[in-house]
Amino acid sequence: MSIQAQIEDKLKTLSPTWLTVENESHRHNVPANSETHFKVTLVSERFEGMMPVKRHQQLYALLADELAGPVHALALHPYTPNEWQARGGQRPDSPNCRGGSSA
């Protein structure tokens, strides 16, 4: 199973109304077909009344194995359904890679 699929499976336990897991590794200075850099957008009613840092902590706890191993970077965008609607269903774009050690 791919790392992306593992992440998706674990995050589905939060009963999301919207979930995207984007492999952004190709935008970084890594070998082809890497699974090291991901962006997660997750909308769930479970985030109601939860401060953003607590949402991130919950996601980090669910993905502890991936973060301890193959995943180098994880951009998290967790929203409640009302927050997601207020944003027009849009999450922030990722910045361009600065090249790591090759910059």
Rosetta constraint file for C-alpha pairs under 8 A:
AtomPair CA 1 CA 5 HARMONIC 6.33 0.50
AtomPair CA 1 CA 6 HARMONIC 6.72 0.50
AtomPair CA 2 CA 6 HARMONIC 6.31 0.50
AtomPair CA 3 CA 7 HARMONIC 6.22 0.50
AtomPair CA 3 CA 35 HARMONIC 6.41 0.50
AtomPair CA 3 CA 66 HARMONIC 7.51 0.50
AtomPair CA 3 CA 70 HARMONIC 7.94 0.50
AtomPair CA 4 CA 8 HARMONIC 6.23 0.50
AtomPair CA 4 CA 21 HARMONIC 6.77 0.50
AtomPair CA 4 CA 22 HARMONIC 7.72 0.50
AtomPair CA 4 CA 23 HARMONIC 6.95 0.50
AtomPair CA 4 CA 35 HARMONIC 7.24 0.50
AtomPair CA 5 CA 9 HARMONIC 6.09 0.50
AtomPair CA 6 CA 10 HARMONIC 6.28 0.50
AtomPair CA 7 CA 11 HARMONIC 6.18 0.50
AtomPair CA 7 CA 21 HARMONIC 7.54 0.50
AtomPair CA 7 CA 63 HARMONIC 6.84 0.50
AtomPair CA 7 CA 66 HARMONIC 7.77 0.50
AtomPair CA 8 CA 12 HARMONIC 6.18 0.50
AtomPair CA 8 CA 19 HARMONIC 7.86 0.50
AtomPair CA 8 CA 20 HARMONIC 7.88 0.50
AtomPair CA 8 CA 21 HARMONIC 6.56 0.50
AtomPair CA 9 CA 13 HARMONIC 7.31 0.50
AtomPair CA 10 CA 62 HARMONIC 6.55 0.50
AtomPair CA 10 CA 63 HARMONIC 7.27 0.50
AtomPair CA 11 CA 15 HARMONIC 7.85 0.50
AtomPair CA 11 CA 16 HARMONIC 7.78 0.50
AtomPair CA 11 CA 59 HARMONIC 7.64 0.50
AtomPair CA 11 CA 62 HARMONIC 7.31 0.50
AtomPair CA 12 CA 16 HARMONIC 6.24 0.50
AtomPair CA 12 CA 19 HARMONIC 7.97 0.50
AtomPair CA 14 CA 44 HARMONIC 6.74 0.50
AtomPair CA 14 CA 46 HARMONIC 6.86 0.50
AtomPair CA 15 CA 44 HARMONIC 6.38 0.50
AtomPair CA 15 CA 45 HARMONIC 7.99 0.50
AtomPair CA 15 CA 46 HARMONIC 7.88 0.50
AtomPair CA 16 CA 42 HARMONIC 6.32 0.50
AtomPair CA 16 CA 43 HARMONIC 5.37 0.50
AtomPair CA 16 CA 44 HARMONIC 4.51 0.50
AtomPair CA 16 CA 45 HARMONIC 7.49 0.50
AtomPair CA 17 CA 42 HARMONIC 7.76 0.50
AtomPair CA 17 CA 43 HARMONIC 5.58 0.50
AtomPair CA 17 CA 44 HARMONIC 5.72 0.50
AtomPair CA 17 CA 45 HARMONIC 7.95 0.50
AtomPair CA 17 CA 81 HARMONIC 7.54 0.50
AtomPair CA 18 CA 41 HARMONIC 7.52 0.50
AtomPair CA 18 CA 42 HARMONIC 5.67 0.50
AtomPair CA 18 CA 43 HARMONIC 5.00 0.50
AtomPair CA 18 CA 44 HARMONIC 7.27 0.50
AtomPair CA 19 CA 40 HARMONIC 7.34 0.50
AtomPair CA 19 CA 41 HARMONIC 5.65 0.50
AtomPair CA 19 CA 42 HARMONIC 4.59 0.50
AtomPair CA 19 CA 43 HARMONIC 6.49 0.50
AtomPair CA 20 CA 39 HARMONIC 7.91 0.50
AtomPair CA 20 CA 40 HARMONIC 5.79 0.50
AtomPair CA 20 CA 41 HARMONIC 5.25 0.50
AtomPair CA 20 CA 42 HARMONIC 6.65 0.50
AtomPair CA 21 CA 38 HARMONIC 6.67 0.50
AtomPair CA 21 CA 39 HARMONIC 5.75 0.50
AtomPair CA 21 CA 40 HARMONIC 4.64 0.50
AtomPair CA 21 CA 41 HARMONIC 6.61 0.50
AtomPair CA 22 CA 38 HARMONIC 5.45 0.50
AtomPair CA 22 CA 39 HARMONIC 5.07 0.50
AtomPair CA 22 CA 40 HARMONIC 6.45 0.50
AtomPair CA 23 CA 35 HARMONIC 6.50 0.50
AtomPair CA 23 CA 36 HARMONIC 7.70 0.50
AtomPair CA 23 CA 37 HARMONIC 6.01 0.50
AtomPair CA 23 CA 38 HARMONIC 4.64 0.50
AtomPair CA 23 CA 39 HARMONIC 6.65 0.50
AtomPair CA 24 CA 28 HARMONIC 7.46 0.50
AtomPair CA 24 CA 36 HARMONIC 7.94 0.50
AtomPair CA 24 CA 37 HARMONIC 5.24 0.50
AtomPair CA 24 CA 38 HARMONIC 5.33 0.50
AtomPair CA 24 CA 39 HARMONIC 6.89 0.50
AtomPair CA 25 CA 29 HARMONIC 7.96 0.50
AtomPair CA 25 CA 30 HARMONIC 6.83 0.50
AtomPair CA 25 CA 33 HARMONIC 7.75 0.50
AtomPair CA 25 CA 34 HARMONIC 5.94 0.50
AtomPair CA 25 CA 35 HARMONIC 5.95 0.50
AtomPair CA 25 CA 36 HARMONIC 5.67 0.50
AtomPair CA 25 CA 37 HARMONIC 4.64 0.50
AtomPair CA 25 CA 38 HARMONIC 6.94 0.50
AtomPair CA 26 CA 30 HARMONIC 7.19 0.50
AtomPair CA 26 CA 32 HARMONIC 6.85 0.50
AtomPair CA 26 CA 33 HARMONIC 7.31 0.50
AtomPair CA 26 CA 34 HARMONIC 7.28 0.50
AtomPair CA 27 CA 96 HARMONIC 7.27 0.50
AtomPair CA 27 CA 97 HARMONIC 6.28 0.50
AtomPair CA 28 CA 37 HARMONIC 7.96 0.50
AtomPair CA 28 CA 97 HARMONIC 5.58 0.50
AtomPair CA 28 CA 99 HARMONIC 6.55 0.50
AtomPair CA 28 CA 100 HARMONIC 7.96 0.50
AtomPair CA 29 CA 97 HARMONIC 7.94 0.50
AtomPair CA 29 CA 99 HARMONIC 5.87 0.50
AtomPair CA 29 CA 100 HARMONIC 6.85 0.50
AtomPair CA 29 CA 102 HARMONIC 7.91 0.50
AtomPair CA 30 CA 34 HARMONIC 6.59 0.50
AtomPair CA 35 CA 70 HARMONIC 7.09 0.50
AtomPair CA 35 CA 71 HARMONIC 6.84 0.50
AtomPair CA 36 CA 70 HARMONIC 5.83 0.50
AtomPair CA 36 CA 71 HARMONIC 4.35 0.50
AtomPair CA 36 CA 72 HARMONIC 5.08 0.50
AtomPair CA 36 CA 73 HARMONIC 6.45 0.50
AtomPair CA 37 CA 71 HARMONIC 6.18 0.50
AtomPair CA 37 CA 72 HARMONIC 5.89 0.50
AtomPair CA 37 CA 73 HARMONIC 4.68 0.50
AtomPair CA 37 CA 74 HARMONIC 5.98 0.50
AtomPair CA 38 CA 71 HARMONIC 7.69 0.50
AtomPair CA 38 CA 73 HARMONIC 6.29 0.50
AtomPair CA 38 CA 74 HARMONIC 4.97 0.50
AtomPair CA 38 CA 75 HARMONIC 6.29 0.50
AtomPair CA 39 CA 74 HARMONIC 5.74 0.50
AtomPair CA 39 CA 75 HARMONIC 4.56 0.50
AtomPair CA 39 CA 76 HARMONIC 6.08 0.50
AtomPair CA 39 CA 77 HARMONIC 7.79 0.50
AtomPair CA 40 CA 74 HARMONIC 7.32 0.50
AtomPair CA 40 CA 75 HARMONIC 6.08 0.50
AtomPair CA 40 CA 76 HARMONIC 5.01 0.50
AtomPair CA 40 CA 77 HARMONIC 5.97 0.50
AtomPair CA 40 CA 78 HARMONIC 7.77 0.50
AtomPair CA 41 CA 76 HARMONIC 6.29 0.50
AtomPair CA 41 CA 77 HARMONIC 4.68 0.50
AtomPair CA 41 CA 78 HARMONIC 5.85 0.50
AtomPair CA 41 CA 79 HARMONIC 7.85 0.50
AtomPair CA 41 CA 91 HARMONIC 7.11 0.50
AtomPair CA 42 CA 77 HARMONIC 6.31 0.50
AtomPair CA 42 CA 78 HARMONIC 4.84 0.50
AtomPair CA 42 CA 79 HARMONIC 6.27 0.50
AtomPair CA 43 CA 47 HARMONIC 7.98 0.50
AtomPair CA 43 CA 78 HARMONIC 5.86 0.50
AtomPair CA 43 CA 79 HARMONIC 4.74 0.50
AtomPair CA 43 CA 80 HARMONIC 5.38 0.50
AtomPair CA 43 CA 81 HARMONIC 5.85 0.50
AtomPair CA 43 CA 84 HARMONIC 6.85 0.50
AtomPair CA 44 CA 48 HARMONIC 7.92 0.50
AtomPair CA 44 CA 78 HARMONIC 7.74 0.50
AtomPair CA 44 CA 79 HARMONIC 6.54 0.50
AtomPair CA 44 CA 80 HARMONIC 5.30 0.50
AtomPair CA 44 CA 81 HARMONIC 6.24 0.50
AtomPair CA 45 CA 80 HARMONIC 5.49 0.50
AtomPair CA 45 CA 81 HARMONIC 6.30 0.50
AtomPair CA 46 CA 80 HARMONIC 7.50 0.50
AtomPair CA 47 CA 55 HARMONIC 6.55 0.50
AtomPair CA 47 CA 78 HARMONIC 7.75 0.50
AtomPair CA 47 CA 79 HARMONIC 6.78 0.50
AtomPair CA 47 CA 80 HARMONIC 5.51 0.50
AtomPair CA 48 CA 80 HARMONIC 5.91 0.50
AtomPair CA 50 CA 54 HARMONIC 6.21 0.50
AtomPair CA 50 CA 55 HARMONIC 6.49 0.50
AtomPair CA 51 CA 55 HARMONIC 6.51 0.50
AtomPair CA 52 CA 56 HARMONIC 6.32 0.50
AtomPair CA 52 CA 78 HARMONIC 7.65 0.50
AtomPair CA 53 CA 57 HARMONIC 6.17 0.50
AtomPair CA 54 CA 58 HARMONIC 6.15 0.50
AtomPair CA 55 CA 59 HARMONIC 6.37 0.50
AtomPair CA 55 CA 78 HARMONIC 6.74 0.50
AtomPair CA 56 CA 60 HARMONIC 6.06 0.50
AtomPair CA 56 CA 76 HARMONIC 7.00 0.50
AtomPair CA 56 CA 78 HARMONIC 7.49 0.50
AtomPair CA 57 CA 61 HARMONIC 6.08 0.50
AtomPair CA 58 CA 62 HARMONIC 6.38 0.50
AtomPair CA 59 CA 63 HARMONIC 6.23 0.50
AtomPair CA 60 CA 64 HARMONIC 5.73 0.50
AtomPair CA 60 CA 67 HARMONIC 7.75 0.50
AtomPair CA 63 CA 67 HARMONIC 6.18 0.50
AtomPair CA 64 CA 68 HARMONIC 6.03 0.50
AtomPair CA 65 CA 69 HARMONIC 6.31 0.50
AtomPair CA 66 CA 70 HARMONIC 5.84 0.50
AtomPair CA 66 CA 71 HARMONIC 5.51 0.50
AtomPair CA 67 CA 71 HARMONIC 4.95 0.50
AtomPair CA 67 CA 72 HARMONIC 6.70 0.50
AtomPair CA 67 CA 73 HARMONIC 7.99 0.50
AtomPair CA 77 CA 91 HARMONIC 6.96 0.50
AtomPair CA 79 CA 83 HARMONIC 5.69 0.50
AtomPair CA 79 CA 84 HARMONIC 5.75 0.50
AtomPair CA 80 CA 84 HARMONIC 6.15 0.50
AtomPair CA 81 CA 85 HARMONIC 6.11 0.50
AtomPair CA 82 CA 86 HARMONIC 6.12 0.50
AtomPair CA 83 CA 87 HARMONIC 6.26 0.50
AtomPair CA 84 CA 88 HARMONIC 6.44 0.50
AtomPair CA 84 CA 89 HARMONIC 5.27 0.50
AtomPair CA 84 CA 90 HARMONIC 7.27 0.50
AtomPair CA 85 CA 89 HARMONIC 5.66 0.50
AtomPair CA 87 CA 91 HARMONIC 7.56 0.50
AtomPair CA 98 CA 103 HARMONIC 6.29 0.50
AtomPair CA 99 CA 103 HARMONIC 4.82 0.50
